[in-house]
């Protein structure tokens, strides 16, 4: 309740201003930041280092995205302020759930924006230019590399599952340049043959459960969508025919409020639904 009392007024003002002008007044984001800092300071004194680690991670993410011009200074301040509030009035599990929800809500929103704001010929062109073999190859390589994690201790807890997802993302980050450098030079037949061999190895190494299947295809589809949407955003224009900038405060506040209300993330909710449907037919 305290979280909603603090965030709702600021979310309404910030989102309204962001949609209209693509800016949030300094007085709004600074006052929100100060209030969040005071709440964090008085509530977190006796907690363990994980809370401070989460805050440091958010500061690093906020600075990185600002430095890369993915968002403005106001978005960064609001992101860090929400981190402090969520940690102070929830815990670091709430924080992890929020990050997952933020990524998914942002991705889904951008997908719809791209679908309705770009031309059909651009959509088809982007789909044709994508090399789907490379995504399957990446997924198989990463899952084979992490087979010991898959078969032993992952999926026994929410934190370990999220840790696994983080490791997968990091592996993609490091492998992607190498894969693009060498794998893309192969012919379509060689790529397909290599993927079939890796898939056979993966089946032999892994203990298949509905959770592993969900993660494999879920991350694969998400990976393809990320690249597709990233390519499509180049075609997005605003009313003045200039580069489109999405009002990020919508995603920040919406995902934070959703997380604090449901105390879960969209991925876990989807897994539970998938398990239920899976058990009905298996």
BAFI-3210 file (N, C-alpha, C; in Angstrom, 3 decimals, decimal comma, padded with zeros to 6 digits):
// residues 282
n [1|2|3|4|5|6|7|8|9|10|11|12|13|14|15|16|17|18|19|20|21|22|23|24|25|26|27|28|29|30|31|32|33|34|35|36|37|38|39|40|41|42|43|44|45|46|47|48|49|50|51|52|53|54|55|56|57|58|59|60|61|62|63|64|65|66|67|68|69|70|71|72|73|74|75|76|77|78|79|80|81|82|83|84|85|86|87|88|89|90|91|92|93|94|95|96|97|98|99|100|101|102|103|104|105|106|107|108|109|110|111|112|113|114|115|116|117|118|119|120|121|122|123|124|125|126|127|128|129|130|131|132|133|134|135|136|137|138|139|140|141|142|143|144|145|146|147|148|149|150|151|152|153|154|155|156|157|158|159|160|161|162|163|164|165|166|167|168|169|170|171|172|173|174|175|176|177|178|179|180|181|182|183|184|185|186|187|188|189|190|191|192|193|194|195|196|197|198|199|200|201|202|203|204|205|206|207|208|209|210|211|212|213|214|215|216|217|218|219|220|221|222|223|224|225|226|227|228|229|230|231|232|233|234|235|236|237|238|239|240|241|242|243|244|245|246|247|248|249|250|251|252|253|254|255|256|257|258|259|260|261|262|263|264|265|266|267|268|269|270|271|272|273|274|275|276|277|278|279|280|281|282]
n.u [000,830|001,927|003,848|002,257|000,938|003,029|004,088|001,954|000,887|003,212|003,676|001,465|001,794|004,380|004,169|002,140|003,405|005,630|004,512|003,364|005,469|007,825|009,505|010,334|009,530|012,136|011,686|009,821|011,024|013,299|012,278|010,883|013,013|014,443|012,569|012,349|014,979|015,126|013,233|014,466|016,843|015,945|014,670|016,360|018,592|019,427|019,590|020,928|023,846|022,892|020,815|022,061|023,734|021,902|020,995|023,342|023,653|021,418|022,113|024,347|023,144|021,356|023,132|024,577|022,588|021,852|024,274|024,541|022,518|019,950|017,933|016,732|018,108|016,160|014,672|016,604|017,005|014,450|014,300|016,329|015,277|012,853|013,963|015,111|012,777|011,358|013,134|013,209|010,521|009,753|011,558|014,698|013,846|011,440|012,581|014,059|011,929|010,661|012,528|012,437|009,724|009,684|011,365|009,864|007,335|008,125|009,215|006,978|005,279|006,753|006,731|004,020|003,866|005,643|004,329|002,038|002,949|004,704|005,480|004,069|005,736|008,256|008,219|008,080|010,452|012,376|011,909|012,646|015,352|016,512|018,556|017,596|018,714|020,997|020,070|018,947|021,264|022,790|021,171|021,213|023,960|024,480|022,759|023,815|026,349|025,681|024,741|025,210|024,249|021,599|020,783|021,151|020,953|019,381|016,175|015,114|014,574|013,236|015,175|017,485|016,608|016,303|018,921|020,038|018,853|020,091|022,761|022,509|021,871|024,253|026,037|025,099|025,806|028,630|029,158|027,947|029,413|031,550|030,191|028,798|030,937|032,159|030,194|028,229|029,387|029,038|027,314|023,733|023,011|025,118|024,834|022,309|022,796|024,746|023,232|021,375|023,058|023,974|021,530|020,909|022,996|022,282|019,816|020,738|022,229|020,563|018,026|014,798|012,213|009,023|009,603|012,236|011,831|010,055|011,713|013,725|012,437|011,040|013,072|014,376|012,410|012,027|014,573|014,741|012,655|013,642|015,832|014,473|012,615|014,417|015,638|013,413|012,748|014,272|012,799|010,813|009,009|008,165|005,353|006,421|008,040|010,492|013,035|011,608|010,920|010,355|008,116|009,531|008,870|006,348|006,684|008,434|007,028|004,583|005,392|006,645|004,557|002,797|004,376|004,688|002,073|001,213|003,306|005,064|006,537|005,990|006,996|007,132|004,436|003,505|004,868|003,626|001,047|001,649|002,593|000,217|-001,436|000,183|000,159|-002,469|-002,619|-000,620]
n.v [-001,208|001,255|001,561|001,944|004,320|006,136|005,845|005,992|008,771|010,019|008,410|008,940|011,712|011,720|009,906|011,119|013,552|012,539|011,229|013,380|015,289|013,894|014,249|014,466|016,567|018,123|018,653|016,739|014,141|014,403|014,910|012,545|010,772|011,602|011,087|008,291|007,566|008,312|006,591|004,151|004,471|004,508|002,056|-000,044|-000,437|-002,658|-004,865|-007,523|-007,686|-008,146|-006,447|-003,999|-004,707|-005,196|-002,589|-001,333|-002,679|-001,693|001,023|000,807|-000,258|001,823|003,980|002,930|002,606|005,248|006,373|005,082|006,258|005,136|005,816|008,801|011,109|011,460|009,072|007,270|008,143|007,687|004,928|004,048|005,119|003,684|001,174|001,461|001,863|-000,560|-002,441|-001,559|-001,683|-004,129|-006,869|-008,404|-010,404|-009,435|-007,380|-008,745|-009,992|-007,716|-006,679|-008,697|-008,505|-005,870|-006,007|-007,776|-006,503|-004,142|-005,244|-006,577|-004,397|-002,845|-004,611|-004,538|-001,840|-001,764|-003,525|-002,086|000,394|000,287|-000,350|-002,950|-004,104|-003,568|-005,124|-007,726|-007,773|-007,573|-010,000|-011,877|-011,375|-012,382|-014,833|-017,793|-020,181|-019,559|-018,714|-021,027|-022,549|-021,051|-021,333|-024,130|-024,541|-023,021|-024,265|-026,863|-026,309|-025,496|-027,798|-029,208|-027,493|-027,455|-030,092|-030,529|-028,440|-026,248|-024,661|-025,466|-023,458|-020,110|-018,056|-019,393|-020,158|-017,671|-016,827|-018,653|-017,801|-015,311|-016,107|-017,389|-015,199|-013,703|-015,529|-015,528|-012,926|-013,018|-015,068|-014,332|-012,433|-014,127|-016,285|-015,018|-014,271|-016,644|-018,735|-017,705|-017,809|-020,343|-022,626|-022,980|-025,681|-026,800|-025,432|-026,330|-029,096|-029,096|-028,052|-030,126|-032,174|-031,037|-030,890|-033,588|-034,262|-032,627|-033,761|-036,235|-035,477|-034,111|-034,046|-034,228|-032,093|-030,505|-027,914|-027,393|-027,653|-025,524|-023,329|-023,567|-023,254|-020,943|-019,004|-019,142|-018,217|-015,672|-014,603|-014,495|-012,701|-010,392|-009,630|-009,267|-007,223|-005,273|-004,755|-003,809|-001,447|000,471|001,383|002,824|005,836|009,091|011,455|013,645|012,559|011,817|010,056|007,560|007,817|005,973|006,472|005,845|005,849|004,789|001,999|001,557|002,371|000,932|-001,802|-001,965|-001,409|-003,500|-005,721|-005,378|-005,719|-008,319|-009,902|-011,528|-012,775|-012,376|-014,457|-016,661|-016,947|-017,638|-020,075|-021,641|-021,759|-023,112|-025,548|-026,492|-026,840|-028,653|-030,886|-031,609|-032,857|-034,749]
n.w [000,000|000,834|-001,148|-003,445|-002,732|-002,840|-005,459|-007,388|-007,730|-008,778|-011,015|-012,672|-013,239|-014,403|-016,602|-018,136|-018,825|-020,182|-022,399|-023,772|-024,174|-024,273|-022,184|-018,683|-016,035|-014,105|-011,381|-010,732|-011,179|-009,550|-006,949|-006,568|-006,603|-004,289|-002,215|-002,505|-001,903|000,814|001,938|001,354|002,835|005,522|005,784|005,027|006,602|008,251|006,585|004,417|002,208|-000,372|-001,048|-001,380|-003,426|-005,518|-005,841|-006,725|-009,143|-010,534|-010,678|-012,319|-014,665|-015,239|-015,751|-017,917|-019,940|-020,238|-021,071|-023,494|-024,832|-024,835|-023,145|-021,377|-018,890|-016,888|-017,016|-016,137|-013,460|-012,384|-012,698|-010,904|-008,556|-008,316|-007,953|-005,372|-003,849|-004,283|-003,209|-000,558|000,314|-000,502|-001,423|-002,540|-004,258|-005,250|-006,664|-008,691|-009,990|-010,921|-012,794|-014,743|-015,506|-016,435|-018,711|-020,302|-020,572|-021,836|-024,201|-025,351|-025,735|-027,572|-029,690|-030,495|-031,200|-033,344|-035,095|-035,807|-036,612|-038,692|-042,177|-044,235|-046,174|-045,130|-042,818|-043,899|-045,356|-043,293|-041,958|-043,925|-044,168|-041,896|-040,288|-039,324|-038,598|-037,156|-034,683|-033,575|-033,453|-031,595|-029,280|-028,824|-028,449|-026,136|-024,253|-024,228|-023,278|-020,732|-019,532|-017,146|-015,203|-015,959|-015,465|-012,758|-010,441|-011,257|-011,632|-009,238|-007,570|-007,575|-007,656|-008,589|-011,110|-012,334|-012,204|-013,960|-016,358|-016,567|-016,930|-019,390|-021,049|-020,783|-021,930|-024,563|-025,207|-025,198|-027,015|-029,382|-031,161|-032,041|-033,184|-035,264|-036,784|-037,754|-038,138|-039,856|-042,355|-043,314|-045,533|-046,159|-045,998|-044,525|-042,104|-041,241|-040,983|-038,961|-036,844|-036,481|-035,578|-033,163|-031,837|-031,455|-029,711|-027,579|-026,789|-025,910|-023,694|-021,921|-019,385|-020,099|-019,255|-018,725|-017,934|-018,823|-021,566|-021,932|-021,231|-023,169|-025,757|-025,196|-024,646|-027,090|-028,941|-027,857|-028,247|-031,055|-031,544|-030,276|-031,906|-034,316|-033,718|-032,987|-035,437|-036,808|-035,493|-036,641|-038,740|-037,588|-037,218|-035,963|-035,777|-037,018|-038,836|-037,842|-035,911|-033,826|-030,378|-027,576|-024,825|-021,940|-019,260|-018,903|-019,078|-016,963|-014,571|-014,814|-014,879|-012,362|-010,512|-011,165|-010,445|-007,646|-006,858|-007,710|-006,858|-008,360|-011,448|-014,991|-016,514|-014,748|-014,132|-016,660|-016,961|-014,987|-016,044|-018,392|-017,313|-016,174|-018,459|-019,837|-018,107|-018,379|-020,838|-020,909]
ca.u [000,000|002,837|004,463|001,264|000,691|004,160|004,349|000,820|000,872|004,370|003,518|000,484|002,410|005,528|003,714|001,420|004,400|006,493|003,754|003,136|006,689|008,984|010,350|009,745|010,070|013,168|011,114|009,092|011,912|014,209|011,534|010,623|014,298|014,757|011,644|012,752|016,237|014,826|012,570|015,511|017,790|015,346|014,149|017,336|019,777|019,873|019,496|022,215|024,494|022,193|020,006|022,980|024,204|020,826|021,003|024,525|023,343|020,503|022,889|025,157|022,239|020,859|024,206|024,911|021,533|021,934|025,505|024,291|021,391|018,715|016,927|017,236|018,516|014,977|014,364|017,616|016,714|013,220|014,670|017,063|014,323|011,964|014,780|015,203|011,452|011,032|014,000|012,853|009,154|009,600|012,866|015,421|013,060|010,565|013,435|014,321|010,654|010,417|013,406|011,879|008,469|010,028|011,867|008,790|006,326|008,728|009,337|005,637|004,783|007,474|006,242|002,755|004,159|006,261|003,311|001,042|003,557|005,633|004,859|004,080|006,917|009,405|008,100|008,431|011,879|013,141|011,753|013,413|016,785|016,993|019,108|017,021|019,630|021,971|019,420|018,866|022,643|023,137|020,429|021,729|025,318|024,409|022,138|024,781|027,409|025,150|023,998|025,336|023,326|020,251|020,459|021,390|020,319|018,514|014,724|014,654|014,097|013,047|016,436|018,379|016,080|016,639|020,375|020,265|018,498|021,145|023,932|022,197|021,996|025,683|026,650|024,739|026,590|030,023|029,238|027,373|030,413|032,297|029,290|028,541|032,172|032,488|029,027|027,483|030,059|028,638|026,140|022,499|023,034|026,067|024,229|021,227|023,426|025,388|022,157|020,818|024,059|023,917|020,245|021,060|023,862|021,487|018,847|021,482|022,786|019,596|016,836|013,726|011,016|008,251|010,248|013,374|011,257|009,526|012,835|014,439|011,671|010,712|014,238|014,623|011,434|012,328|015,823|014,398|011,837|014,499|016,566|013,511|012,103|015,549|015,775|012,221|012,705|014,947|011,789|009,827|009,095|007,073|004,472|007,247|008,913|011,794|013,206|010,627|011,424|009,266|008,057|009,956|008,291|005,178|007,136|009,042|006,008|003,611|006,015|006,904|003,271|002,324|005,203|004,384|000,705|001,077|004,438|005,517|006,884|005,168|007,581|006,715|002,994|003,377|005,333|002,570|-000,022|002,199|002,586|-001,170|-001,868|001,032|-000,322|-003,778|-002,514|000,434]
ca.v [000,000|002,406|001,675|002,530|005,707|006,957|005,768|006,339|010,186|010,302|007,691|009,673|012,969|011,408|009,279|012,148|014,478|011,797|010,988|014,652|016,033|012,985|014,731|014,489|017,741|017,831|018,692|015,481|012,986|014,631|014,726|011,103|010,147|011,934|010,322|006,879|007,430|008,386|005,323|003,124|004,730|004,177|000,680|-001,068|-000,382|-003,923|-005,973|-008,020|-006,972|-008,360|-005,268|-002,978|-005,221|-004,924|-001,144|-001,063|-003,197|-000,732|002,231|000,455|-000,358|003,173|004,776|002,331|002,929|006,692|006,585|004,575|007,047|004,362|006,610|010,069|011,171|011,288|007,637|006,640|008,494|006,982|003,509|003,855|005,428|002,526|000,106|001,695|001,636|-001,990|-003,126|-001,142|-002,079|-005,534|-007,491|-008,544|-011,262|-008,471|-006,639|-009,622|-010,120|-006,435|-006,598|-009,611|-007,915|-004,666|-006,446|-008,384|-005,482|-003,271|-005,993|-006,798|-003,090|-002,471|-005,509|-003,999|-000,562|-002,100|-004,140|-001,118|001,658|000,085|-000,824|-004,412|-004,492|-003,530|-006,299|-008,920|-007,660|-007,893|-011,442|-012,618|-011,137|-013,028|-016,182|-018,509|-021,256|-019,062|-018,647|-022,413|-022,926|-020,377|-021,936|-025,481|-024,416|-022,525|-025,282|-027,961|-025,782|-025,386|-029,037|-029,589|-026,640|-027,901|-031,417|-030,686|-027,602|-025,183|-024,829|-025,851|-022,247|-018,953|-017,326|-020,167|-020,082|-016,335|-016,841|-019,389|-016,907|-014,301|-016,769|-017,590|-013,888|-013,384|-016,423|-014,985|-011,713|-013,346|-015,966|-013,747|-011,953|-015,258|-017,050|-014,238|-014,190|-017,917|-019,554|-017,105|-018,119|-021,678|-022,725|-023,347|-027,125|-027,048|-024,908|-027,243|-030,354|-028,829|-027,905|-031,469|-032,879|-030,432|-031,249|-034,993|-034,198|-032,003|-034,759|-037,255|-034,936|-033,427|-034,688|-033,361|-031,833|-029,430|-026,633|-027,228|-027,407|-024,161|-022,381|-023,658|-022,625|-019,582|-018,142|-019,132|-017,301|-014,328|-014,188|-014,138|-011,484|-009,253|-009,201|-008,795|-005,924|-004,346|-004,373|-003,080|-000,112|001,399|001,905|003,593|007,291|009,783|012,253|014,599|011,729|011,711|008,807|007,390|007,572|005,449|007,023|004,704|005,889|003,892|000,637|001,541|002,423|-000,157|-003,069|-001,905|-001,518|-004,866|-006,637|-005,234|-006,197|-009,779|-010,568|-012,580|-012,265|-012,903|-015,734|-017,713|-017,133|-018,379|-021,450|-022,320|-022,047|-024,139|-026,798|-026,929|-027,342|-029,815|-032,002|-032,027|-033,679|-035,753]
ca.w [000,000|000,887|-002,472|-004,356|-002,320|-003,294|-006,907|-008,263|-008,144|-009,632|-012,287|-013,487|-013,704|-015,272|-017,853|-018,896|-019,378|-021,103|-023,633|-024,467|-024,537|-024,184|-021,090|-017,342|-015,328|-013,107|-010,037|-010,528|-010,998|-008,417|-005,703|-006,471|-006,255|-002,889|-001,362|-002,591|-001,165|002,248|002,296|001,310|003,927|006,817|005,830|004,619|007,466|008,836|005,645|003,925|001,106|-001,638|-001,333|-001,897|-004,707|-006,476|-006,099|-007,556|-010,482|-011,164|-010,990|-013,485|-015,824|-015,535|-016,362|-019,213|-020,903|-020,479|-021,836|-024,852|-025,356|-024,932|-022,440|-020,872|-017,491|-016,033|-016,984|-015,280|-012,059|-011,994|-012,605|-009,639|-007,478|-008,192|-007,365|-003,928|-003,252|-004,345|-002,240|000,800|000,675|-000,878|-001,180|-003,795|-005,152|-005,925|-007,608|-009,831|-010,704|-011,608|-013,964|-015,750|-015,985|-017,197|-020,019|-021,078|-020,895|-022,844|-025,457|-025,908|-026,186|-028,793|-030,751|-030,992|-031,862|-034,630|-035,950|-036,279|-037,032|-039,810|-043,411|-044,424|-046,957|-044,222|-041,936|-044,691|-045,679|-042,077|-041,710|-044,926|-043,996|-040,671|-040,408|-038,190|-038,203|-036,185|-033,367|-033,087|-033,128|-030,340|-028,181|-028,583|-027,932|-024,763|-023,396|-024,075|-022,412|-019,369|-019,252|-015,732|-014,453|-016,312|-014,936|-011,325|-009,430|-011,762|-011,595|-007,910|-006,911|-008,442|-007,791|-009,446|-012,471|-012,842|-012,385|-015,200|-017,468|-016,654|-017,515|-020,808|-021,702|-020,827|-022,919|-025,868|-025,404|-025,515|-028,166|-030,589|-032,141|-032,598|-034,045|-036,479|-037,555|-038,398|-038,498|-040,982|-043,627|-043,744|-046,411|-045,463|-045,752|-043,434|-040,878|-040,848|-040,548|-037,672|-035,861|-036,228|-034,748|-031,819|-031,229|-031,011|-028,517|-026,514|-026,328|-025,170|-022,452|-021,061|-018,841|-020,587|-018,455|-019,349|-017,621|-019,735|-022,900|-021,916|-021,247|-024,444|-026,836|-024,760|-024,864|-028,539|-029,561|-027,366|-028,900|-032,433|-031,494|-029,910|-033,094|-035,322|-033,275|-033,049|-036,852|-037,232|-034,884|-037,563|-039,654|-036,826|-037,296|-035,272|-036,647|-037,762|-039,673|-037,194|-035,177|-032,759|-029,024|-026,754|-023,459|-021,127|-017,913|-018,904|-018,795|-015,624|-013,508|-014,982|-014,463|-010,923|-009,811|-011,405|-009,650|-006,221|-006,606|-007,905|-006,217|-009,257|-012,767|-016,073|-016,945|-013,822|-014,331|-017,924|-016,708|-014,235|-017,004|-019,286|-016,548|-016,034|-019,771|-020,124|-017,289|-018,867|-022,049|-020,777]
c.u [000,869|003,473|003,518|001,000|001,798|004,228|003,200|000,776|002,010|004,238|002,565|001,102|003,516|005,092|002,997|002,394|005,260|005,801|003,629|004,427|007,946|010,001|009,583|010,361|011,053|012,618|010,402|010,065|012,878|013,503|011,215|011,884|014,625|013,868|012,033|014,039|015,995|014,151|013,599|016,448|017,224|014,902|015,218|018,540|020,311|019,834|020,869|022,657|023,762|021,353|020,872|023,551|023,185|020,795|022,177|024,306|022,446|021,214|023,732|024,324|021,763|021,888|024,527|023,890|021,494|023,141|025,324|023,103|020,125|017,583|017,568|017,597|017,354|014,599|015,330|017,353|015,479|013,489|015,370|016,143|013,365|012,695|014,834|013,876|011,100|011,865|013,586|011,495|008,824|010,852|013,544|014,736|012,056|011,353|013,698|013,057|010,359|011,255|012,870|010,609|008,712|010,482|010,740|007,734|006,852|008,773|007,993|005,068|005,432|007,039|004,960|002,963|004,722|005,220|002,377|001,650|004,543|004,889|005,027|005,331|008,187|009,409|008,566|009,921|012,741|013,077|012,613|014,916|017,375|017,470|018,666|017,908|020,576|021,373|019,302|020,250|023,080|022,469|020,992|023,112|025,312|023,828|023,051|025,894|026,969|024,406|024,067|024,400|021,890|019,859|020,607|020,566|019,429|017,051|014,211|014,180|014,009|014,371|017,403|017,916|016,427|018,146|020,723|019,977|019,561|022,394|023,734|022,383|023,467|026,409|026,345|025,609|028,015|030,147|028,838|028,414|031,173|031,441|029,043|029,759|032,413|031,263|028,302|028,117|029,675|027,438|024,923|022,506|023,960|025,497|023,170|021,790|024,067|024,346|021,539|021,749|024,014|022,626|020,281|021,912|023,076|020,480|019,536|021,964|021,720|018,489|015,661|012,574|010,258|008,901|011,406|012,874|010,743|010,652|013,526|013,693|011,267|011,848|014,556|013,698|011,725|013,569|015,556|013,619|012,679|015,239|015,624|013,002|013,194|015,757|014,615|012,151|013,409|013,954|010,750|010,075|007,942|006,267|005,240|008,237|010,350|011,859|012,258|011,320|010,253|009,294|008,309|009,335|007,060|005,598|007,716|007,978|005,024|004,159|006,253|005,616|002,705|003,064|004,850|002,984|000,630|002,197|004,934|005,962|006,094|005,674|007,089|005,216|002,753|003,802|004,260|001,388|000,396|002,193|001,175|-001,681|-001,117|000,516|-001,698|-003,682|-001,455|000,075]
c.v [001,266|002,660|002,365|003,991|006,640|007,009|006,246|007,813|010,525|009,615|008,435|010,935|012,682|010,861|010,296|013,108|013,792|011,551|012,276|015,275|015,179|013,466|014,646|015,671|017,348|017,768|017,380|014,329|013,163|014,420|013,251|010,358|010,375|011,145|008,839|006,621|007,432|007,105|004,200|003,264|004,266|002,716|-000,394|-001,171|-001,763|-005,109|-006,344|-007,305|-007,126|-007,156|-004,167|-003,396|-004,952|-003,443|-000,759|-001,529|-002,214|000,568|001,995|000,383|001,026|004,028|004,266|002,720|004,425|007,017|006,159|005,273|006,227|005,045|007,877|009,996|010,954|009,818|006,894|006,896|007,748|005,495|003,214|004,112|004,263|001,326|000,247|001,433|000,151|-002,782|-002,804|-001,681|-003,508|-006,283|-007,721|-009,521|-010,404|-007,733|-007,464|-009,816|-008,858|-006,316|-007,474|-009,012|-006,676|-005,034|-006,972|-007,363|-004,537|-003,971|-006,176|-005,490|-002,667|-003,338|-004,947|-002,669|-000,808|-002,661|-003,110|000,170|001,506|-000,495|-002,338|-004,864|-004,489|-004,729|-007,563|-008,925|-008,056|-009,380|-012,272|-012,507|-011,841|-014,452|-016,987|-019,646|-020,820|-018,989|-020,035|-022,882|-022,315|-021,042|-023,299|-025,434|-024,003|-023,583|-026,491|-027,549|-025,759|-026,653|-029,442|-028,770|-027,115|-029,170|-031,550|-029,740|-026,481|-025,614|-025,324|-024,640|-021,119|-018,238|-018,055|-020,135|-018,744|-016,215|-017,546|-018,517|-015,840|-014,876|-016,984|-016,294|-013,500|-014,245|-015,950|-013,781|-012,005|-014,194|-015,300|-013,238|-013,096|-016,052|-016,314|-014,210|-015,468|-018,662|-019,013|-017,406|-019,502|-021,604|-023,147|-024,824|-027,463|-026,584|-025,863|-028,556|-030,203|-028,706|-029,247|-032,263|-032,360|-030,807|-032,691|-035,048|-033,655|-032,988|-035,816|-036,772|-034,497|-034,342|-033,782|-033,293|-030,707|-028,069|-026,362|-026,936|-025,976|-023,145|-022,376|-022,904|-021,201|-018,612|-018,037|-018,139|-015,857|-013,764|-013,735|-012,827|-010,243|-008,727|-008,624|-007,401|-004,866|-003,849|-003,493|-001,669|000,934|002,050|002,768|005,090|007,900|010,611|013,259|013,891|011,706|010,401|008,738|007,098|007,155|006,077|005,931|004,699|004,982|002,492|000,533|001,460|001,259|-001,488|-003,107|-002,105|-002,929|-005,865|-006,580|-005,734|-007,725|-010,581|-011,750|-011,953|-012,995|-014,264|-016,867|-017,994|-017,962|-019,837|-022,245|-022,674|-023,175|-025,504|-027,373|-027,542|-028,614|-031,054|-032,502|-033,027|-034,785|-036,759]
c.w [000,000|-000,471|-003,446|-004,029|-002,811|-004,818|-007,793|-008,671|-009,101|-010,996|-013,216|-014,078|-014,724|-016,617|-018,740|-019,578|-020,440|-022,440|-024,449|-025,005|-024,645|-023,150|-019,775|-016,601|-014,232|-011,693|-009,701|-010,261|-009,827|-007,078|-005,480|-006,044|-004,777|-001,924|-001,339|-001,811|000,345|002,742|002,360|002,513|005,282|006,929|005,628|005,554|007,866|007,870|005,075|002,656|-000,223|-002,043|-001,950|-003,252|-005,807|-006,846|-006,992|-008,991|-011,226|-011,540|-012,238|-014,754|-016,247|-016,248|-017,768|-020,278|-021,224|-021,363|-023,288|-025,529|-025,605|-024,175|-021,894|-019,403|-016,534|-015,903|-016,054|-013,802|-011,550|-011,818|-011,277|-008,441|-007,249|-007,598|-005,850|-003,226|-003,197|-003,340|-000,800|001,238|000,247|-000,460|-002,532|-004,759|-005,927|-007,009|-008,868|-010,670|-011,514|-012,874|-015,092|-016,354|-016,839|-018,605|-020,905|-021,498|-021,973|-024,215|-026,136|-026,463|-027,492|-029,966|-031,362|-031,727|-033,258|-035,599|-036,580|-036,847|-038,197|-041,015|-043,552|-045,166|-046,106|-043,275|-042,662|-045,010|-044,482|-041,755|-042,653|-044,704|-042,764|-040,943|-039,181|-037,701|-037,090|-034,780|-032,744|-032,651|-031,801|-029,147|-027,823|-027,949|-026,462|-023,826|-023,202|-023,124|-020,952|-018,924|-017,778|-014,844|-014,696|-015,563|-013,427|-010,473|-009,947|-011,703|-010,246|-007,115|-007,926|-008,705|-008,710|-010,898|-013,111|-013,077|-013,694|-016,416|-017,677|-017,304|-019,010|-021,596|-021,845|-021,861|-024,335|-026,201|-025,834|-026,786|-029,476|-031,594|-032,806|-033,578|-035,359|-037,390|-038,363|-038,941|-039,727|-042,339|-044,161|-044,693|-045,586|-045,091|-044,587|-042,090|-040,333|-040,306|-039,174|-036,562|-035,491|-035,317|-033,310|-031,100|-030,703|-029,742|-027,328|-025,925|-025,473|-023,817|-021,451|-020,574|-019,185|-019,584|-019,139|-019,101|-018,566|-021,151|-022,999|-022,021|-022,606|-025,543|-026,482|-025,037|-026,356|-029,243|-029,150|-028,055|-030,338|-032,468|-031,193|-031,128|-034,154|-034,969|-033,337|-034,477|-037,309|-036,658|-035,758|-038,520|-038,940|-036,936|-036,506|-036,272|-037,496|-038,688|-039,151|-036,414|-033,987|-031,426|-028,140|-025,363|-022,421|-019,728|-017,798|-018,477|-017,383|-014,532|-013,596|-014,482|-012,955|-010,123|-009,955|-010,519|-008,176|-005,874|-006,663|-007,242|-007,054|-010,561|-013,839|-016,545|-016,057|-013,937|-015,596|-017,746|-015,977|-015,132|-017,939|-018,595|-016,458|-017,332|-020,129|-019,401|-017,731|-020,016|-021,953|-019,679]
res [x|x|x|x|x|x|x|x|x|x|x|x|x|x|x|x|x|x|x|x|x|x|x|x|x|x|x|x|x|x|x|x|x|x|x|x|x|x|x|x|x|x|x|x|x|x|x|x|x|x|x|x|x|x|x|x|x|x|x|x|x|x|x|x|x|x|x|x|x|x|x|x|x|x|x|x|x|x|x|x|x|x|x|x|x|x|x|x|x|x|x|x|x|x|x|x|x|x|x|x|x|x|x|x|x|x|x|x|x|x|x|x|x|x|x|x|x|x|x|x|x|x|x|x|x|x|x|x|x|x|x|x|x|x|x|x|x|x|x|x|x|x|x|x|x|x|x|x|x|x|x|x|x|x|x|x|x|x|x|x|x|x|x|x|x|x|x|x|x|x|x|x|x|x|x|x|x|x|x|x|x|x|x|x|x|x|x|x|x|x|x|x|x|x|x|x|x|x|x|x|x|x|x|x|x|x|x|x|x|x|x|x|x|x|x|x|x|x|x|x|x|x|x|x|x|x|x|x|x|x|x|x|x|x|x|x|x|x|x|x|x|x|x|x|x|x|x|x|x|x|x|x|x|x|x|x|x|x|x|x|x|x|x|x|x|x|x|x|x|x|x|x|x|x|x|x|x|x|x|x|x|x]
***
